[in-house]
């Protein structure tokens, strides 16, 4: 597949618009030096933060020698690292990228330009593989299946929900309550944007195979199943009325299906056969009613949580707004 042209001069740094490049890392000694060097060349005005997540190799030393600010996060998991980075780092714009040297650093300027010019809150680097080995066996199919299920569940505009390359506004980062612990963090980022109806976009970016000597930490089946359950869990927590109403309707249908033969027999013969089945049918209908009521209650709670996140979001200025105010 041919490479994607990226206009390196699309975006120029502005006062009061500092850029932080955030790189979560776990045992990336073979690649982190290249990642830091590439982003220093692509974004010389940015500060590069490498968060070492209990690496057993020389990841921290190599990153520090390459010119990054190195910090540690002892709670294992990418979600835990992102939570710490978002809490600690103060900047106007944020670039989040994995430390495996598979993403194109030169694309950052085009992604930032898209975010600032259109006043977006998140730009996702949609991966376009440049070589067959970029995706491990099963990853391409798994990514498409998860993206399709996510689009069906949340009516999402994203084609690559699992991309580890993103640009954020300050107001996105400071209003995002990170709950995930592992690789499910990318899914949670997308859901946060969709639930607050934030302006987002995708920019196609080249995606390369890992360099020789480095190993992926992502397990195709284990992490794929965890991400799938995360999507379902986020749907339950963010769309409780739809989730529990659907469950309640399903239980009610089963209950009615069990009850119909009992009522037919009663009207024909005047007796109530299969008492256990009648009890089961009654119990299922009660559960259906409780499920729908729970959905109504939790929907009110979810609206309150969403309003709290929106208030935190609105407390921050839009990308480039402070600079334009000073110029005016």
WOSUL-V786579 format. One record per residue. N is the residue number from 1. SS is DSSP state (alpha for helix, beta for strand, coil for the rest). PSI is psi as a letter, one per 20 degrees, with the letter a starting at -180 (none if undefined). Layout:
n,ss,psi
N,SS,PSI
N,SS,PSI
//
This chain:
n,ss,psi
1,coil,p
2,coil,q
3,coil,q
4,coil,p
5,coil,p
6,coil,p
7,coil,o
8,coil,h
9,coil,j
10,coil,h
11,coil,p
12,coil,p
13,coil,q
14,coil,q
15,coil,q
16,coil,k
17,coil,l
18,coil,q
19,beta,p
20,beta,p
21,beta,o
22,beta,p
23,beta,o
24,beta,p
25,beta,q
26,coil,o
27,coil,l
28,coil,k
29,coil,h
30,coil,i
31,coil,h
32,alpha,h
33,alpha,g
34,alpha,g
35,alpha,g
36,alpha,g
37,alpha,g
38,alpha,g
39,alpha,h
40,alpha,h
41,alpha,h
42,alpha,h
43,coil,m
44,coil,h
45,coil,i
46,coil,q
47,beta,p
48,beta,p
49,beta,p
50,beta,p
51,beta,o
52,beta,o
53,coil,m
54,coil,l
55,coil,q
56,coil,i
57,coil,b
58,coil,k
59,alpha,g
60,alpha,g
61,alpha,g
62,alpha,g
63,alpha,g
64,alpha,g
65,alpha,h
66,alpha,i
67,coil,j
68,coil,q
69,beta,p
70,beta,p
71,beta,r
72,beta,q
73,coil,o
74,coil,h
75,coil,o
76,coil,q
77,coil,q
78,alpha,h
79,alpha,g
80,alpha,h
81,alpha,g
82,alpha,h
83,alpha,g
84,alpha,g
85,alpha,g
86,alpha,h
87,alpha,h
88,alpha,h
89,coil,p
90,coil,o
91,coil,r
92,coil,h
93,beta,q
94,beta,p
95,beta,o
96,beta,p
97,coil,q
98,coil,q
99,coil,k
100,coil,j
101,coil,k
102,coil,i
103,beta,q
104,coil,o
105,coil,h
106,coil,h
107,alpha,i
108,alpha,h
109,alpha,h
110,alpha,h
111,alpha,g
112,alpha,h
113,alpha,g
114,alpha,g
115,alpha,g
116,alpha,g
117,alpha,h
118,coil,j
119,coil,l
120,coil,r
121,coil,i
122,beta,p
123,beta,p
124,beta,p
125,beta,n
126,beta,p
127,beta,p
128,beta,o
129,beta,p
130,coil,i
131,coil,q
132,alpha,h
133,alpha,i
134,alpha,h
135,coil,p
136,coil,r
137,coil,p
138,coil,h
139,alpha,g
140,alpha,g
141,alpha,g
142,alpha,g
143,alpha,g
144,alpha,g
145,alpha,g
146,alpha,g
147,alpha,g
148,alpha,g
149,alpha,h
150,alpha,g
151,alpha,h
152,alpha,h
153,alpha,g
154,alpha,j
155,coil,l
156,coil,q
157,coil,j
158,coil,p
159,coil,i
160,coil,n
161,coil,i
162,coil,j
163,coil,p
164,coil,j
165,coil,o
166,beta,q
167,beta,p
168,beta,q
169,beta,r
170,alpha,h
171,alpha,h
172,alpha,g
173,alpha,g
174,coil,i
175,coil,j
176,coil,o
177,coil,n
178,coil,p
179,coil,h
180,coil,q
181,coil,h
182,coil,b
183,coil,i
184,coil,i
185,alpha,h
186,alpha,g
187,alpha,g
188,alpha,h
189,alpha,g
190,alpha,g
191,alpha,h
192,alpha,g
193,alpha,g
194,alpha,g
195,alpha,h
196,coil,j
197,coil,l
198,coil,q
199,coil,p
200,beta,r
201,beta,r
202,beta,q
203,beta,p
204,beta,p
205,beta,q
206,beta,q
207,beta,p
208,coil,r
209,coil,q
210,coil,q
211,coil,q
212,coil,p
213,coil,i
214,coil,q
215,coil,p
216,coil,q
217,coil,i
218,coil,p
219,coil,p
220,alpha,g
221,alpha,g
222,alpha,g
223,alpha,h
224,alpha,g
225,alpha,g
226,alpha,g
227,alpha,g
228,alpha,g
229,alpha,h
230,alpha,g
231,alpha,g
232,alpha,g
233,alpha,g
234,alpha,h
235,alpha,g
236,alpha,g
237,alpha,h
238,alpha,h
239,coil,l
240,alpha,h
241,alpha,g
242,alpha,g
243,alpha,g
244,alpha,h
245,alpha,g
246,alpha,g
247,alpha,g
248,alpha,g
249,alpha,g
250,alpha,g
251,alpha,h
252,alpha,h
253,alpha,g
254,alpha,g
255,alpha,g
256,alpha,h
257,alpha,h
258,alpha,h
259,alpha,h
260,alpha,g
261,alpha,h
262,alpha,g
263,alpha,h
264,alpha,g
265,alpha,h
266,alpha,g
267,alpha,h
268,alpha,g
269,alpha,i
270,coil,j
271,coil,r
272,coil,n
273,coil,r
274,coil,m
275,alpha,g
276,alpha,h
277,alpha,h
278,alpha,g
279,alpha,g
280,alpha,g
281,alpha,g
282,alpha,g
283,alpha,g
284,alpha,h
285,alpha,h
286,alpha,g
287,alpha,h
288,alpha,g
289,alpha,g
290,alpha,h
291,alpha,g
292,alpha,g
293,alpha,g
294,alpha,g
295,alpha,g
296,alpha,g
297,alpha,g
298,alpha,h
299,alpha,h
300,alpha,g
301,alpha,g
302,alpha,h
303,alpha,h
304,alpha,g
305,alpha,g
306,alpha,h
307,alpha,h
308,alpha,g
309,alpha,h
310,alpha,h
311,alpha,g
312,alpha,h
313,alpha,g
314,alpha,i
315,coil,i
316,coil,q
317,coil,q
318,coil,q
319,coil,p
320,coil,i
321,alpha,g
322,alpha,g
323,alpha,g
324,alpha,h
325,alpha,g
326,alpha,h
327,alpha,h
328,coil,none
//
